[in-house]
Amino acid sequence: MTTIPVSVVVITRNEAVNLPACLASCRDFAQVVVVDSGSMDATRHLARAYGASVVDYRWGGDYPKKKQWCLESLPLDHPWILLLDADERISPPLAAEIAALMRQGPEGPGCNGYFIRGQYCFLGRVLRWGMQNCKLALLHRHRAGFTAFPDQGLFGSGEVEMHYQPWIEAGAVATLRHSLLHDAARPLHKWFARHNAYSDWEAALRVAGLKAARCQDVTAWRRLLKWMIQTLPGQPFLVFFYSYVLKLGFLDGMAGFHFAVARGFYAWQVAVKTADAVRRASSLPSPSSPCAESRFGCKVEDGRNRFADGG
């Protein structure tokens, strides 16, 4: 097999720094499409230079969001789609594993979706230990989709489906053996900026009572782990301990230490933003009071505008 009959879809916005390495790793795949949201840097030029098709995406402010729109609307050549972020790279072993799956016939393998683990790259080092992510990235586009999760209007929610998994139609779901390389911290300041935005969204979910609903798309063990981390006191220290000690992050040297600290700091951001949002919501005047206009400049209706000032 000279090319892998899978359509790789890379979602971008101002990703000129990361995109070349991502697209270079896709060279064995039959189709590569970059779906771009109005980049102001060289993202679109680089995509074309690497032979990828470029499709413009403009979010209308509602569902479908970007990933679901890709499943529904892109003119793709193949039913199997590999959804990537620009800071992810396909390792040669992973490409070979996907190629082997696709050799099983025109409909591909028996499963309708595959989880792929992400192996983080941090401070110039590939982390072999510590916390990892795992996402349903290889999908049969006609047998999968992203639920219209009710996070519209929550601060931090935007055009891309956040950290929740797609649904898979009847059929088994499996996990691939090999990993994506996830160079999320290049450049480092963008990684911290993203985590700041993500923590706004996580806090908004908790205050709105939607956090438990988002966790229904993961295994029972991961739900229990998430509940423990979110409920027990000392969340930042628990996350650091889990990544650095229990997941053996200390074997990755100083990069593993700094990564575990950053994960703990993210947990602290979510916790303190949640507590502050609850405090501010409880101090707002009731709609029946003479001061029904809040200090945020909007009507107070059942607390729905509690994040209107930016969280």
MOWOPE-V572631 format. One record per residue. RES is the residue in three letters. SS is DSSP state (alpha for helix, beta for strand, coil for the rest). NEAR is the number of other C-alpha atoms within 12 Angstrom. Layout:
res=RES ss=SS near=NEAR
res=RES ss=SS near=NEAR
This chain:
res=MET ss=coil near=15
res=THR ss=coil near=13
res=THR ss=coil near=20
res=ILE ss=beta near=31
res=PRO ss=beta near=34
res=VAL ss=beta near=37
res=SER ss=beta near=38
res=VAL ss=beta near=46
res=VAL ss=beta near=45
res=VAL ss=beta near=45
res=ILE ss=beta near=43
res=THR ss=beta near=42
res=ARG ss=coil near=32
res=ASN ss=coil near=26
res=GLU ss=coil near=35
res=ALA ss=alpha near=27
res=VAL ss=alpha near=27
res=ASN ss=alpha near=35
res=LEU ss=alpha near=39
res=PRO ss=alpha near=30
res=ALA ss=alpha near=26
res=CYS ss=alpha near=39
res=LEU ss=alpha near=40
res=ALA ss=alpha near=25
res=SER ss=coil near=29
res=CYS ss=coil near=41
res=ARG ss=coil near=27
res=ASP ss=coil near=26
res=PHE ss=beta near=34
res=ALA ss=beta near=29
res=GLN ss=beta near=31
res=VAL ss=beta near=39
res=VAL ss=beta near=40
res=VAL ss=beta near=47
res=VAL ss=beta near=41
res=ASP ss=beta near=39
res=SER ss=coil near=27
res=GLY ss=coil near=21
res=SER ss=coil near=24
res=MET ss=coil near=14
res=ASP ss=coil near=19
res=ALA ss=coil near=21
res=THR ss=alpha near=35
res=ARG ss=alpha near=33
res=HIS ss=alpha near=22
res=LEU ss=alpha near=29
res=ALA ss=alpha near=38
res=ARG ss=alpha near=22
res=ALA ss=alpha near=18
res=TYR ss=coil near=24
res=GLY ss=coil near=21
res=ALA ss=coil near=31
res=SER ss=beta near=29
res=VAL ss=beta near=30
res=VAL ss=beta near=30
res=ASP ss=beta near=24
res=TYR ss=coil near=29
res=ARG ss=coil near=23
res=TRP ss=coil near=22
res=GLY ss=coil near=15
res=GLY ss=coil near=16
res=ASP ss=coil near=21
res=TYR ss=coil near=25
res=PRO ss=coil near=27
res=LYS ss=coil near=32
res=LYS ss=alpha near=38
res=LYS ss=alpha near=42
res=GLN ss=alpha near=34
res=TRP ss=alpha near=30
res=CYS ss=alpha near=38
res=LEU ss=alpha near=33
res=GLU ss=alpha near=22
res=SER ss=alpha near=18
res=LEU ss=coil near=29
res=PRO ss=coil near=21
res=LEU ss=coil near=27
res=ASP ss=coil near=19
res=HIS ss=coil near=28
res=PRO ss=coil near=30
res=TRP ss=beta near=37
res=ILE ss=beta near=43
res=LEU ss=beta near=44
res=LEU ss=beta near=43
res=LEU ss=beta near=37
res=ASP ss=beta near=37
res=ALA ss=coil near=40
res=ASP ss=coil near=39
res=GLU ss=beta near=41
res=ARG ss=beta near=39
res=ILE ss=beta near=39
res=SER ss=coil near=28
res=PRO ss=alpha near=20
res=PRO ss=alpha near=19
res=LEU ss=alpha near=32
res=ALA ss=alpha near=35
res=ALA ss=alpha near=25
res=GLU ss=alpha near=25
res=ILE ss=alpha near=42
res=ALA ss=alpha near=27
res=ALA ss=alpha near=21
res=LEU ss=alpha near=29
res=MET ss=alpha near=31
res=ARG ss=coil near=20
res=GLN ss=coil near=15
res=GLY ss=coil near=12
res=PRO ss=coil near=16
res=GLU ss=coil near=21
res=GLY ss=coil near=26
res=PRO ss=coil near=26
res=GLY ss=coil near=21
res=CYS ss=coil near=27
res=ASN ss=coil near=32
res=GLY ss=beta near=38
res=TYR ss=beta near=38
res=PHE ss=beta near=32
res=ILE ss=beta near=36
res=ARG ss=beta near=29
res=GLY ss=beta near=36
res=GLN ss=beta near=31
res=TYR ss=beta near=34
res=CYS ss=beta near=33
res=PHE ss=beta near=34
res=LEU ss=coil near=24
res=GLY ss=coil near=20
res=ARG ss=beta near=24
res=VAL ss=beta near=28
res=LEU ss=coil near=36
res=ARG ss=coil near=28
res=TRP ss=coil near=30
res=GLY ss=coil near=36
res=MET ss=coil near=34
res=GLN ss=coil near=31
res=ASN ss=beta near=26
res=CYS ss=beta near=30
res=LYS ss=beta near=34
res=LEU ss=beta near=36
res=ALA ss=beta near=45
res=LEU ss=beta near=46
res=LEU ss=beta near=48
res=HIS ss=beta near=40
res=ARG ss=coil near=38
res=HIS ss=coil near=24
res=ARG ss=coil near=26
res=ALA ss=beta near=32
res=GLY ss=beta near=33
res=PHE ss=coil near=34
res=THR ss=coil near=24
res=ALA ss=coil near=23
res=PHE ss=coil near=32
res=PRO ss=coil near=23
res=ASP ss=coil near=35
res=GLN ss=coil near=27
res=GLY ss=coil near=23
res=LEU ss=coil near=32
res=PHE ss=coil near=31
res=GLY ss=coil near=29
res=SER ss=coil near=31
res=GLY ss=coil near=28
res=GLU ss=coil near=27
res=VAL ss=coil near=35
res=GLU ss=coil near=33
res=MET ss=coil near=32
res=HIS ss=coil near=27
res=TYR ss=coil near=28
res=GLN ss=coil near=34
res=PRO ss=coil near=35
res=TRP ss=beta near=31
res=ILE ss=beta near=27
res=GLU ss=coil near=18
res=ALA ss=coil near=14
res=GLY ss=coil near=17
res=ALA ss=coil near=19
res=VAL ss=beta near=26
res=ALA ss=beta near=23
res=THR ss=beta near=24
res=LEU ss=coil near=28
res=ARG ss=coil near=21
res=HIS ss=coil near=23
res=SER ss=coil near=34
res=LEU ss=beta near=43
res=LEU ss=beta near=37
res=HIS ss=beta near=35
res=ASP ss=coil near=31
res=ALA ss=coil near=38
res=ALA ss=coil near=30
res=ARG ss=coil near=27
res=PRO ss=coil near=20
res=LEU ss=alpha near=22
res=HIS ss=alpha near=13
res=LYS ss=alpha near=19
res=TRP ss=alpha near=24
res=PHE ss=alpha near=21
res=ALA ss=alpha near=18
res=ARG ss=alpha near=21
res=HIS ss=alpha near=29
res=ASN ss=alpha near=28
res=ALA ss=alpha near=26
res=TYR ss=alpha near=29
res=SER ss=alpha near=33
res=ASP ss=alpha near=37
res=TRP ss=alpha near=37
res=GLU ss=alpha near=40
res=ALA ss=alpha near=39
res=ALA ss=alpha near=40
res=LEU ss=alpha near=37
res=ARG ss=alpha near=31
res=VAL ss=alpha near=34
res=ALA ss=alpha near=29
res=GLY ss=coil near=19
res=LEU ss=coil near=20
res=LYS ss=alpha near=28
res=ALA ss=alpha near=21
res=ALA ss=alpha near=19
res=ARG ss=alpha near=31
res=CYS ss=alpha near=26
res=GLN ss=alpha near=22
res=ASP ss=alpha near=24
res=VAL ss=coil near=24
res=THR ss=coil near=15
res=ALA ss=alpha near=12
res=TRP ss=alpha near=13
res=ARG ss=alpha near=17
res=ARG ss=alpha near=20
res=LEU ss=alpha near=17
res=LEU ss=alpha near=19
res=LYS ss=alpha near=24
res=TRP ss=alpha near=21
res=MET ss=alpha near=18
res=ILE ss=alpha near=25
res=GLN ss=alpha near=29
res=THR ss=alpha near=19
res=LEU ss=coil near=16
res=PRO ss=coil near=15
res=GLY ss=coil near=19
res=GLN ss=alpha near=27
res=PRO ss=alpha near=28
res=PHE ss=alpha near=24
res=LEU ss=alpha near=30
res=VAL ss=alpha near=33
res=PHE ss=alpha near=32
res=PHE ss=alpha near=27
res=TYR ss=alpha near=29
res=SER ss=alpha near=32
res=TYR ss=alpha near=33
res=VAL ss=alpha near=22
res=LEU ss=alpha near=17
res=LYS ss=coil near=23
res=LEU ss=coil near=22
res=GLY ss=alpha near=32
res=PHE ss=alpha near=26
res=LEU ss=alpha near=21
res=ASP ss=alpha near=28
res=GLY ss=alpha near=22
res=MET ss=alpha near=18
res=ALA ss=alpha near=26
res=GLY ss=alpha near=34
res=PHE ss=alpha near=29
res=HIS ss=alpha near=26
res=PHE ss=alpha near=40
res=ALA ss=alpha near=38
res=VAL ss=alpha near=28
res=ALA ss=alpha near=31
res=ARG ss=alpha near=33
res=GLY ss=alpha near=30
res=PHE ss=alpha near=25
res=TYR ss=alpha near=32
res=ALA ss=alpha near=33
res=TRP ss=alpha near=30
res=GLN ss=alpha near=27
res=VAL ss=alpha near=33
res=ALA ss=alpha near=31
res=VAL ss=alpha near=27
res=LYS ss=alpha near=30
res=THR ss=alpha near=31
res=ALA ss=alpha near=21
res=ASP ss=alpha near=23
res=ALA ss=alpha near=33
res=VAL ss=alpha near=24
res=ARG ss=alpha near=17
res=ARG ss=alpha near=23
res=ALA ss=alpha near=29
res=SER ss=alpha near=16
res=SER ss=alpha near=15
res=LEU ss=coil near=28
res=PRO ss=coil near=22
res=SER ss=coil near=18
res=PRO ss=coil near=16
res=SER ss=coil near=13
res=SER ss=coil near=12
res=PRO ss=coil near=9
res=CYS ss=coil near=15
res=ALA ss=coil near=19
res=GLU ss=beta near=18
res=SER ss=coil near=25
res=ARG ss=coil near=19
res=PHE ss=coil near=20
res=GLY ss=coil near=14
res=CYS ss=coil near=19
res=LYS ss=beta near=22
res=VAL ss=coil near=26
res=GLU ss=coil near=17
res=ASP ss=coil near=16
res=GLY ss=coil near=28
res=ARG ss=coil near=24
res=ASN ss=coil near=29
res=ARG ss=coil near=35
res=PHE ss=coil near=35
res=ALA ss=coil near=24
res=ASP ss=coil near=19
res=GLY ss=coil near=21
res=GLY ss=coil near=34
